Amino acid sequence: MATENTAIFGGESIADKGSSPSSEQAPVYHGTYESKGQKYTLYGFISVIVLMVVIAFILCIKQGVSSTQGFLFFLLALNLVGFIFIEIMILRMIRSGDLAKEKAWFLYFLGACTIAEALFVDIVVMN
């Protein structure tokens, strides 16, 4: 018969677990692994993305209302909104801990792609 400290079905014994709290019970502090410089860099990068997308979105809507083929410009604006939605979801996943902090490079990559897309949309709308 198994005692209190031995494993019953080949699992880990109770004595091996130690007294540290599990990751599910530990409190979550957002941003504890970021320095202030990293945080301000991220906020600055996101603000540049928001500015670029808002300018492109306004130009798309303005051109879409005044053009005979306005639905094409509305689709460009919808595409920008889709990119922003994906970026917000990745940011939330990083903040909540579902995605490792080491994967934040993908957020910057997607942001750079969004800035490039906003520039291309501005060029298409202005022609």
N, CA, C and O atoms as a GROMACS GRO file, in nm:
protein
  508
    1MET      N    1   0.084  -0.117   0.000
    1MET     CA    2   0.000   0.000   0.000
    1MET      C    3   0.089   0.123   0.000
    1MET      O    4   0.194   0.126   0.064
    2ALA      N    5   0.045   0.224  -0.072
    2ALA     CA    6   0.124   0.346  -0.086
    2ALA      C    7   0.105   0.436   0.036
    2ALA      O    8  -0.004   0.446   0.091
    3THR      N    9   0.214   0.500   0.075
    3THR     CA   10   0.205   0.596   0.186
    3THR      C   11   0.168   0.734   0.132
    3THR      O   12   0.146   0.750   0.012
    4GLU      N   13   0.163   0.830   0.219
    4GLU     CA   14   0.122   0.964   0.179
    4GLU      C   15   0.217   1.028   0.079
    4GLU      O   16   0.173   1.103  -0.008
    5ASN      N   17   0.345   1.002   0.090
    5ASN     CA   18   0.444   1.070   0.008
    5ASN      C   19   0.483   0.994  -0.118
    5ASN      O   20   0.564   1.045  -0.195
    6THR      N   21   0.432   0.876  -0.142
    6THR     CA   22   0.471   0.800  -0.260
    6THR      C   23   0.369   0.821  -0.371
    6THR      O   24   0.253   0.855  -0.347
    7ALA      N   25   0.416   0.800  -0.492
    7ALA     CA   26   0.330   0.816  -0.609
    7ALA      C   27   0.241   0.694  -0.623
    7ALA      O   28   0.286   0.581  -0.601
    8ILE      N   29   0.116   0.715  -0.659
    8ILE     CA   30   0.022   0.605  -0.669
    8ILE      C   31   0.022   0.544  -0.808
    8ILE      O   32   0.037   0.423  -0.822
    9PHE      N   33   0.006   0.624  -0.911
    9PHE     CA   34  -0.002   0.572  -1.047
    9PHE      C   35   0.117   0.617  -1.131
    9PHE      O   36   0.099   0.654  -1.247
   10GLY      N   37   0.233   0.616  -1.077
   10GLY     CA   38   0.354   0.652  -1.151
   10GLY      C   39   0.371   0.802  -1.165
   10GLY      O   40   0.458   0.847  -1.240
   11GLY      N   41   0.291   0.879  -1.097
   11GLY     CA   42   0.301   1.025  -1.104
   11GLY      C   43   0.400   1.077  -1.004
   11GLY      O   44   0.476   1.001  -0.943
   12GLU      N   45   0.401   1.202  -0.988
   12GLU     CA   46   0.492   1.270  -0.898
   12GLU      C   47   0.438   1.261  -0.756
   12GLU      O   48   0.317   1.276  -0.734
   13SER      N   49   0.525   1.237  -0.660
   13SER     CA   50   0.480   1.226  -0.523
   13SER      C   51   0.448   1.364  -0.466
   13SER      O   52   0.492   1.466  -0.519
   14ILE      N   53   0.373   1.365  -0.358
   14ILE     CA   54   0.333   1.490  -0.296
   14ILE      C   55   0.453   1.561  -0.237
   14ILE      O   56   0.457   1.684  -0.237
   15ALA      N   57   0.549   1.490  -0.188
   15ALA     CA   58   0.666   1.550  -0.125
   15ALA      C   59   0.755   1.619  -0.229
   15ALA      O   60   0.830   1.710  -0.195
   16ASP      N   61   0.748   1.577  -0.358
   16ASP     CA   62   0.832   1.634  -0.462
   16ASP      C   63   0.782   1.771  -0.508
   16ASP      O   64   0.857   1.847  -0.569
   17LYS      N   65   0.659   1.803  -0.480
   17LYS     CA   66   0.600   1.926  -0.533
   17LYS      C   67   0.654   2.051  -0.468
   17LYS      O   68   0.658   2.155  -0.534
   18GLY      N   69   0.694   2.048  -0.348
   18GLY     CA   70   0.747   2.166  -0.281
   18GLY      C   71   0.636   2.258  -0.236
   18GLY      O   72   0.518   2.224  -0.244
   19SER      N   73   0.674   2.377  -0.188
   19SER     CA   74   0.575   2.469  -0.134
   19SER      C   75   0.553   2.591  -0.221
   19SER      O   76   0.481   2.682  -0.180
   20SER      N   77   0.611   2.597  -0.341
   20SER     CA   78   0.592   2.715  -0.425
   20SER      C   79   0.454   2.710  -0.490
   20SER      O   80   0.406   2.603  -0.526
   21PRO      N   81   0.390   2.826  -0.503
   21PRO     CA   82   0.257   2.829  -0.564
   21PRO      C   83   0.265   2.798  -0.712
   21PRO      O   84   0.365   2.827  -0.778
   22SER      N   85   0.160   2.739  -0.764
   22SER     CA   86   0.158   2.707  -0.906
   22SER      C   87   0.137   2.835  -0.985
   22SER      O   88   0.101   2.939  -0.929
   23SER      N   89   0.158   2.828  -1.115
   23SER     CA   90   0.144   2.947  -1.199
   23SER      C   91  -0.001   2.992  -1.208
   23SER      O   92  -0.027   3.109  -1.236
   24GLU      N   93  -0.094   2.903  -1.185
   24GLU     CA   94  -0.235   2.941  -1.189
   24GLU      C   95  -0.276   3.019  -1.064
   24GLU      O   96  -0.367   3.101  -1.069
   25GLN      N   97  -0.208   2.994  -0.953
   25GLN     CA   98  -0.243   3.061  -0.829
   25GLN      C   99  -0.162   3.189  -0.808
   25GLN      O  100  -0.201   3.272  -0.727
   26ALA      N  101  -0.052   3.205  -0.879
   26ALA     CA  102   0.034   3.322  -0.860
   26ALA      C  103  -0.035   3.446  -0.918
   26ALA      O  104  -0.102   3.437  -1.020
   27PRO      N  105  -0.018   3.561  -0.853
   27PRO     CA  106  -0.080   3.682  -0.905
   27PRO      C  107  -0.015   3.726  -1.036
   27PRO      O  108   0.103   3.699  -1.059
   28VAL      N  109  -0.091   3.791  -1.119
   28VAL     CA  110  -0.043   3.836  -1.249
   28VAL      C  111  -0.018   3.987  -1.240
   28VAL      O  112  -0.108   4.064  -1.209
   29TYR      N  113   0.104   4.026  -1.268
   29TYR     CA  114   0.141   4.167  -1.273
   29TYR      C  115   0.184   4.198  -1.415
   29TYR      O  116   0.289   4.151  -1.460
   30HIS      N  117   0.105   4.275  -1.486
   30HIS     CA  118   0.136   4.305  -1.625
   30HIS      C  119   0.254   4.400  -1.634
   30HIS      O  120   0.263   4.497  -1.558
   31GLY      N  121   0.343   4.372  -1.726
   31GLY     CA  122   0.454   4.461  -1.751
   31GLY      C  123   0.567   4.450  -1.651
   31GLY      O  124   0.652   4.540  -1.647
   32THR      N  125   0.573   4.347  -1.571
   32THR     CA  126   0.681   4.338  -1.473
   32THR      C  127   0.813   4.300  -1.540
   32THR      O  128   0.919   4.321  -1.481
   33TYR      N  129   0.809   4.246  -1.659
   33TYR     CA  130   0.930   4.205  -1.727
   33TYR      C  131   0.979   4.311  -1.824
   33TYR      O  132   1.078   4.289  -1.895
   34GLU      N  133   0.913   4.426  -1.830
   34GLU     CA  134   0.951   4.531  -1.922
   34GLU      C  135   1.015   4.645  -1.844
   34GLU      O  136   0.972   4.679  -1.734
   35SER      N  137   1.116   4.703  -1.903
   35SER     CA  138   1.173   4.824  -1.843
   35SER      C  139   1.091   4.943  -1.892
   35SER      O  140   1.008   4.931  -1.982
   36LYS      N  141   1.116   5.059  -1.831
   36LYS     CA  142   1.041   5.177  -1.873
   36LYS      C  143   1.075   5.215  -2.017
   36LYS      O  144   0.988   5.261  -2.090
   37GLY      N  145   1.199   5.196  -2.057
   37GLY     CA  146   1.238   5.227  -2.195
   37GLY      C  147   1.166   5.139  -2.295
   37GLY      O  148   1.121   5.187  -2.399
   38GLN      N  149   1.154   5.010  -2.264
   38GLN     CA  150   1.082   4.920  -2.354
   38GLN      C  151   0.935   4.956  -2.360
   38GLN      O  152   0.873   4.948  -2.467
   39LYS      N  153   0.878   4.994  -2.248
   39LYS     CA  154   0.737   5.031  -2.244
   39LYS      C  155   0.712   5.156  -2.326
   39LYS      O  156   0.615   5.162  -2.403
   40TYR      N  157   0.798   5.259  -2.310
   40TYR     CA  158   0.781   5.383  -2.385
   40TYR      C  159   0.806   5.362  -2.535
   40TYR      O  160   0.740   5.424  -2.618
   41THR      N  161   0.900   5.274  -2.569
   41THR     CA  162   0.923   5.241  -2.710
   41THR      C  163   0.800   5.176  -2.770
   41THR      O  164   0.760   5.210  -2.882
   42LEU      N  165   0.739   5.083  -2.698
   42LEU     CA  166   0.618   5.017  -2.746
   42LEU      C  167   0.504   5.117  -2.762
   42LEU      O  168   0.433   5.114  -2.863
   43TYR      N  169   0.485   5.206  -2.664
   43TYR     CA  170   0.378   5.306  -2.673
   43TYR      C  171   0.402   5.403  -2.788
   43TYR      O  172   0.308   5.440  -2.858
   44GLY      N  173   0.526   5.444  -2.808
   44GLY     CA  174   0.558   5.532  -2.920
   44GLY      C  175   0.534   5.465  -3.054
   44GLY      O  176   0.480   5.527  -3.146
   45PHE      N  177   0.573   5.339  -3.065
   45PHE     CA  178   0.553   5.265  -3.189
   45PHE      C  179   0.404   5.248  -3.218
   45PHE      O  180   0.361   5.263  -3.333
   46ILE      N  181   0.328   5.217  -3.117
   46ILE     CA  182   0.183   5.200  -3.136
   46ILE      C  183   0.119   5.333  -3.173
   46ILE      O  184   0.027   5.336  -3.254
   47SER      N  185   0.165   5.443  -3.114
   47SER     CA  186   0.106   5.572  -3.149
   47SER      C  187   0.138   5.611  -3.293
   47SER      O  188   0.054   5.672  -3.360
   48VAL      N  189   0.257   5.577  -3.344
   48VAL     CA  190   0.289   5.602  -3.485
   48VAL      C  191   0.199   5.519  -3.575
   48VAL      O  192   0.150   5.567  -3.677
   49ILE      N  193   0.176   5.394  -3.537
   49ILE     CA  194   0.088   5.307  -3.615
   49ILE      C  195  -0.054   5.364  -3.618
   49ILE      O  196  -0.117   5.368  -3.723
   50VAL      N  197  -0.103   5.406  -3.502
   50VAL     CA  198  -0.239   5.461  -3.495
   50VAL      C  199  -0.250   5.586  -3.580
   50VAL      O  200  -0.350   5.604  -3.651
   51LEU      N  201  -0.150   5.673  -3.575
   51LEU     CA  202  -0.153   5.796  -3.654
   51LEU      C  203  -0.155   5.765  -3.804
   51LEU      O  204  -0.234   5.823  -3.878
   52MET      N  205  -0.070   5.673  -3.847
   52MET     CA  206  -0.065   5.637  -3.989
   52MET      C  207  -0.196   5.576  -4.036
   52MET      O  208  -0.245   5.606  -4.145
   53VAL      N  209  -0.253   5.490  -3.954
   53VAL     CA  210  -0.377   5.422  -3.994
   53VAL      C  211  -0.495   5.520  -3.994
   53VAL      O  212  -0.581   5.511  -4.082
   54VAL      N  213  -0.499   5.611  -3.899
   54VAL     CA  214  -0.609   5.709  -3.897
   54VAL      C  215  -0.603   5.799  -4.019
   54VAL      O  216  -0.706   5.827  -4.080
   55ILE      N  217  -0.483   5.844  -4.057
   55ILE     CA  218  -0.470   5.928  -4.177
   55ILE      C  219  -0.513   5.850  -4.301
   55ILE      O  220  -0.588   5.902  -4.382
   56ALA      N  221  -0.466   5.726  -4.316
   56ALA     CA  222  -0.503   5.645  -4.432
   56ALA      C  223  -0.652   5.614  -4.433
   56ALA      O  224  -0.715   5.614  -4.538
   57PHE      N  225  -0.708   5.588  -4.316
   57PHE     CA  226  -0.851   5.556  -4.306
   57PHE      C  227  -0.936   5.676  -4.348
   57PHE      O  228  -1.032   5.661  -4.423
   58ILE      N  229  -0.900   5.795  -4.301
   58ILE     CA  230  -0.975   5.916  -4.337
   58ILE      C  231  -0.964   5.943  -4.487
   58ILE      O  232  -1.063   5.979  -4.551
   59LEU      N  233  -0.845   5.926  -4.542
   59LEU     CA  234  -0.829   5.946  -4.687
   59LEU      C  235  -0.910   5.845  -4.767
   59LEU      O  236  -0.967   5.879  -4.871
   60CYS      N  237  -0.914   5.720  -4.721
   60CYS     CA  238  -0.992   5.616  -4.791
   60CYS      C  239  -1.141   5.648  -4.789
   60CYS      O  240  -1.209   5.636  -4.892
   61ILE      N  241  -1.191   5.689  -4.676
   61ILE     CA  242  -1.333   5.720  -4.665
   61ILE      C  243  -1.366   5.843  -4.751
   61ILE      O  244  -1.468   5.844  -4.820
   62LYS      N  245  -1.281   5.945  -4.747
   62LYS     CA  246  -1.304   6.066  -4.826
   62LYS      C  247  -1.305   6.033  -4.975
   62LYS      O  248  -1.392   6.079  -5.049
   63GLN      N  249  -1.207   5.955  -5.020
   63GLN     CA  250  -1.199   5.919  -5.162
   63GLN      C  251  -1.311   5.822  -5.200
   63GLN      O  252  -1.361   5.826  -5.312
   64GLY      N  253  -1.350   5.736  -5.108
   64GLY     CA  254  -1.458   5.641  -5.136
   64GLY      C  255  -1.592   5.708  -5.154
   64GLY      O  256  -1.674   5.662  -5.234
   65VAL      N  257  -1.617   5.815  -5.080
   65VAL     CA  258  -1.744   5.886  -5.092
   65VAL      C  259  -1.750   5.964  -5.224
   65VAL      O  260  -1.856   5.972  -5.286
   66SER      N  261  -1.638   6.020  -5.267
   66SER     CA  262  -1.638   6.106  -5.385
   66SER      C  263  -1.613   6.030  -5.516
   66SER      O  264  -1.630   6.089  -5.623
   67SER      N  265  -1.573   5.905  -5.511
   67SER     CA  266  -1.540   5.829  -5.632
   67SER      C  267  -1.657   5.741  -5.677
   67SER      O  268  -1.742   5.703  -5.597
   68THR      N  269  -1.658   5.710  -5.808
   68THR     CA  270  -1.762   5.621  -5.859
   68THR      C  271  -1.736   5.476  -5.819
   68THR      O  272  -1.830   5.398  -5.806
   69GLN      N  273  -1.610   5.441  -5.800
   69GLN     CA  274  -1.575   5.307  -5.754
   69GLN      C  275  -1.532   5.314  -5.607
   69GLN      O  276  -1.425   5.268  -5.570
   70GLY      N  277  -1.617   5.371  -5.527
   70GLY     CA  278  -1.586   5.395  -5.387
   70GLY      C  279  -1.570   5.270  -5.304
   70GLY      O  280  -1.501   5.272  -5.202
   71PHE      N  281  -1.633   5.161  -5.345
   71PHE     CA  282  -1.624   5.038  -5.265
   71PHE      C  283  -1.482   4.986  -5.256
   71PHE      O  284  -1.446   4.921  -5.158
   72LEU      N  285  -1.399   5.014  -5.358
   72LEU     CA  286  -1.259   4.970  -5.353
   72LEU      C  287  -1.184   5.042  -5.240
   72LEU      O  288  -1.101   4.983  -5.172
   73PHE      N  289  -1.212   5.169  -5.223
   73PHE     CA  290  -1.147   5.245  -5.117
   73PHE      C  291  -1.200   5.203  -4.980
   73PHE      O  292  -1.126   5.203  -4.882
   74PHE      N  293  -1.328   5.167  -4.974
   74PHE     CA  294  -1.383   5.117  -4.848
   74PHE      C  295  -1.319   4.983  -4.811
   74PHE      O  296  -1.298   4.954  -4.694
   75LEU      N  297  -1.289   4.901  -4.912
   75LEU     CA  298  -1.221   4.773  -4.885
   75LEU      C  299  -1.078   4.796  -4.834
   75LEU      O  300  -1.031   4.724  -4.746
   76LEU      N  301  -1.011   4.898  -4.887
   76LEU     CA  302  -0.877   4.930  -4.836
   76LEU      C  303  -0.885   4.973  -4.689
   76LEU      O  304  -0.802   4.933  -4.608
   77ALA      N  305  -0.986   5.053  -4.656
   77ALA     CA  306  -1.004   5.096  -4.518
   77ALA      C  307  -1.036   4.976  -4.428
   77ALA      O  308  -0.986   4.968  -4.316
   78LEU      N  309  -1.118   4.885  -4.476
   78LEU     CA  310  -1.151   4.765  -4.400
   78LEU      C  311  -1.028   4.677  -4.378
   78LEU      O  312  -1.014   4.615  -4.272
   79ASN      N  313  -0.941   4.671  -4.477
   79ASN     CA  314  -0.818   4.594  -4.464
   79ASN      C  315  -0.729   4.651  -4.354
   79ASN      O  316  -0.669   4.576  -4.277
   80LEU      N  317  -0.720   4.783  -4.347
   80LEU     CA  318  -0.642   4.846  -4.239
   80LEU      C  319  -0.702   4.814  -4.103
   80LEU      O  320  -0.628   4.788  -4.008
   81VAL      N  321  -0.833   4.817  -4.093
   81VAL     CA  322  -0.898   4.784  -3.966
   81VAL      C  323  -0.869   4.639  -3.927
   81VAL      O  324  -0.849   4.609  -3.809
   82GLY      N  325  -0.865   4.549  -4.024
   82GLY     CA  326  -0.832   4.409  -3.997
   82GLY      C  327  -0.692   4.393  -3.942
   82GLY      O  328  -0.671   4.315  -3.848
   83PHE      N  329  -0.595   4.465  -3.999
   83PHE     CA  330  -0.458   4.459  -3.948
   83PHE      C  331  -0.451   4.509  -3.804
   83PHE      O  332  -0.383   4.450  -3.720
   84ILE      N  333  -0.522   4.617  -3.776
   84ILE     CA  334  -0.521   4.672  -3.641
   84ILE      C  335  -0.585   4.574  -3.542
   84ILE      O  336  -0.538   4.559  -3.430
   85PHE      N  337  -0.692   4.508  -3.585
   85PHE     CA  338  -0.757   4.409  -3.498
   85PHE      C  339  -0.661   4.297  -3.463
   85PHE      O  340  -0.653   4.257  -3.347
   86ILE      N  341  -0.587   4.247  -3.561
   86ILE     CA  342  -0.491   4.140  -3.536
   86ILE      C  343  -0.381   4.188  -3.441
   86ILE      O  344  -0.339   4.115  -3.352
   87GLU      N  345  -0.336   4.310  -3.461
   87GLU     CA  346  -0.230   4.363  -3.375
   87GLU      C  347  -0.278   4.381  -3.231
   87GLU      O  348  -0.204   4.353  -3.137
   88ILE      N  349  -0.401   4.426  -3.214
   88ILE     CA  350  -0.456   4.441  -3.079
   88ILE      C  351  -0.469   4.305  -3.011
   88ILE      O  352  -0.440   4.292  -2.892
   89MET      N  353  -0.511   4.204  -3.086
   89MET     CA  354  -0.524   4.070  -3.027
   89MET      C  355  -0.388   4.015  -2.984
   89MET      O  356  -0.377   3.953  -2.878
   90ILE      N  357  -0.284   4.037  -3.065
   90ILE     CA  358  -0.150   3.990  -3.027
   90ILE      C  359  -0.100   4.066  -2.906
   90ILE      O  360  -0.036   4.008  -2.818
   91LEU      N  361  -0.127   4.197  -2.900
   91LEU     CA  362  -0.086   4.276  -2.784
   91LEU      C  363  -0.155   4.227  -2.657
   91LEU      O  364  -0.092   4.218  -2.551
   92ARG      N  365  -0.283   4.194  -2.667
   92ARG     CA  366  -0.356   4.141  -2.551
   92ARG      C  367  -0.301   4.005  -2.509
   92ARG      O  368  -0.292   3.975  -2.390
   93MET      N  369  -0.262   3.921  -2.607
   93MET     CA  370  -0.207   3.790  -2.575
   93MET      C  371  -0.072   3.803  -2.504
   93MET      O  372  -0.042   3.726  -2.414
   94ILE      N  373   0.009   3.900  -2.545
   94ILE     CA  374   0.138   3.921  -2.479
   94ILE      C  375   0.115   3.974  -2.338
   94ILE      O  376   0.180   3.929  -2.244
   95ARG      N  377   0.022   4.068  -2.322
   95ARG     CA  378  -0.005   4.127  -2.190
   95ARG      C  379  -0.064   4.025  -2.093
   95ARG      O  380  -0.032   4.027  -1.974
   96SER      N  381  -0.149   3.935  -2.144
   96SER     CA  382  -0.212   3.838  -2.054
   96SER      C  383  -0.122   3.719  -2.023
   96SER      O  384  -0.151   3.642  -1.932
   97GLY      N  385  -0.014   3.702  -2.097
   97GLY     CA  386   0.078   3.593  -2.072
   97GLY      C  387   0.051   3.470  -2.157
   97GLY      O  388   0.120   3.369  -2.142
   98ASP      N  389  -0.048   3.476  -2.247
   98ASP     CA  390  -0.074   3.363  -2.336
   98ASP      C  391   0.037   3.346  -2.438
   98ASP      O  392   0.064   3.236  -2.485
   99LEU      N  393   0.102   3.456  -2.473
   99LEU     CA  394   0.214   3.455  -2.566
   99LEU      C  395   0.336   3.506  -2.490
   99LEU      O  396   0.327   3.606  -2.419
  100ALA      N  397   0.447   3.438  -2.504
  100ALA     CA  398   0.567   3.472  -2.426
  100ALA      C  399   0.616   3.612  -2.462
  100ALA      O  400   0.600   3.657  -2.575
  101LYS      N  401   0.676   3.680  -2.366
  101LYS     CA  402   0.730   3.815  -2.386
  101LYS      C  403   0.841   3.814  -2.491
  101LYS      O  404   0.866   3.916  -2.556
  102GLU      N  405   0.907   3.701  -2.508
  102GLU     CA  406   1.013   3.691  -2.607
  102GLU      C  407   0.959   3.696  -2.750
  102GLU      O  408   1.035   3.718  -2.844
  103LYS      N  409   0.830   3.677  -2.766
  103LYS     CA  410   0.767   3.681  -2.898
  103LYS      C  411   0.716   3.820  -2.935
  103LYS      O  412   0.641   3.835  -3.031
  104ALA      N  413   0.755   3.921  -2.858
  104ALA     CA  414   0.711   4.058  -2.886
  104ALA      C  415   0.767   4.110  -3.018
  104ALA      O  416   0.714   4.206  -3.073
  105TRP      N  417   0.873   4.049  -3.068
  105TRP     CA  418   0.929   4.090  -3.197
  105TRP      C  419   0.824   4.078  -3.305
  105TRP      O  420   0.826   4.156  -3.400
  106PHE      N  421   0.731   3.982  -3.294
  106PHE     CA  422   0.628   3.965  -3.396
  106PHE      C  423   0.533   4.084  -3.395
  106PHE      O  424   0.482   4.124  -3.500
  107LEU      N  425   0.509   4.140  -3.278
  107LEU     CA  426   0.425   4.260  -3.268
  107LEU      C  427   0.490   4.376  -3.343
  107LEU      O  428   0.422   4.449  -3.415
  108TYR      N  429   0.621   4.393  -3.327
  108TYR     CA  430   0.692   4.499  -3.399
  108TYR      C  431   0.694   4.472  -3.549
  108TYR      O  432   0.681   4.566  -3.629
  109PHE      N  433   0.710   4.347  -3.588
  109PHE     CA  434   0.708   4.312  -3.731
  109PHE      C  435   0.572   4.342  -3.792
  109PHE      O  436   0.564   4.401  -3.900
  110LEU      N  437   0.466   4.303  -3.724
  110LEU     CA  438   0.332   4.329  -3.775
  110LEU      C  439   0.303   4.479  -3.777
  110LEU      O  440   0.234   4.527  -3.867
  111GLY      N  441   0.355   4.552  -3.680
  111GLY     CA  442   0.339   4.697  -3.681
  111GLY      C  443   0.411   4.762  -3.799
  111GLY      O  444   0.358   4.854  -3.861
  112ALA      N  445   0.530   4.713  -3.830
  112ALA     CA  446   0.603   4.766  -3.946
  112ALA      C  447   0.529   4.734  -4.075
  112ALA      O  448   0.524   4.818  -4.166
  113CYS      N  449   0.471   4.616  -4.084
  113CYS     CA  450   0.389   4.581  -4.202
  113CYS      C  451   0.265   4.669  -4.211
  113CYS      O  452   0.224   4.706  -4.321
  114THR      N  453   0.206   4.703  -4.098
  114THR     CA  454   0.089   4.790  -4.097
  114THR      C  455   0.126   4.931  -4.142
  114THR      O  456   0.050   4.995  -4.216
  115ILE      N  457   0.242   4.981  -4.097
  115ILE     CA  458   0.287   5.112  -4.142
  115ILE      C  459   0.312   5.111  -4.292
  115ILE      O  460   0.274   5.205  -4.362
  116ALA      N  461   0.376   5.005  -4.343
  116ALA     CA  462   0.399   4.995  -4.487
  116ALA      C  463   0.267   4.990  -4.563
  116ALA      O  464   0.253   5.053  -4.668
  117GLU      N  465   0.171   4.915  -4.512
  117GLU     CA  466   0.042   4.907  -4.579
  117GLU      C  467  -0.028   5.043  -4.578
  117GLU      O  468  -0.090   5.081  -4.678
  118ALA      N  469  -0.020   5.115  -4.467
  118ALA     CA  470  -0.081   5.248  -4.460
  118ALA      C  471  -0.016   5.343  -4.561
  118ALA      O  472  -0.085   5.424  -4.623
  119LEU      N  473   0.115   5.334  -4.578
  119LEU     CA  474   0.183   5.416  -4.679
  119LEU      C  475   0.138   5.380  -4.820
  119LEU      O  476   0.112   5.468  -4.902
  120PHE      N  477   0.127   5.249  -4.848
  120PHE     CA  478   0.082   5.206  -4.980
  120PHE      C  479  -0.062   5.248  -5.007
  120PHE      O  480  -0.096   5.287  -5.118
  121VAL      N  481  -0.145   5.241  -4.905
  121VAL     CA  482  -0.284   5.284  -4.920
  121VAL      C  483  -0.289   5.434  -4.947
  121VAL      O  484  -0.370   5.479  -5.029
  122ASP      N  485  -0.205   5.512  -4.880
  122ASP     CA  486  -0.201   5.656  -4.907
  122ASP      C  487  -0.158   5.684  -5.051
  122ASP      O  488  -0.214   5.772  -5.116
  123ILE      N  489  -0.062   5.610  -5.100
  123ILE     CA  490  -0.016   5.629  -5.238
  123ILE      C  491  -0.128   5.593  -5.336
  123ILE      O  492  -0.150   5.667  -5.432
  124VAL      N  493  -0.198   5.484  -5.313
  124VAL     CA  494  -0.306   5.442  -5.403
  124VAL      C  495  -0.421   5.543  -5.398
  124VAL      O  496  -0.478   5.575  -5.502
  125VAL      N  497  -0.454   5.591  -5.282
  125VAL     CA  498  -0.566   5.684  -5.268
  125VAL      C  499  -0.534   5.818  -5.332
  125VAL      O  500  -0.622   5.880  -5.392
  126MET      N  501  -0.411   5.863  -5.322
  126MET     CA  502  -0.375   5.995  -5.374
  126MET      C  503  -0.360   5.995  -5.526
  126MET      O  504  -0.361   6.103  -5.586
  127ASN      N  505  -0.346   5.881  -5.590
  127ASN     CA  506  -0.334   5.876  -5.737
  127ASN      C  507  -0.465   5.884  -5.802
  127ASN      O  508  -0.473   5.882  -5.925
   0.00000   0.00000   0.00000
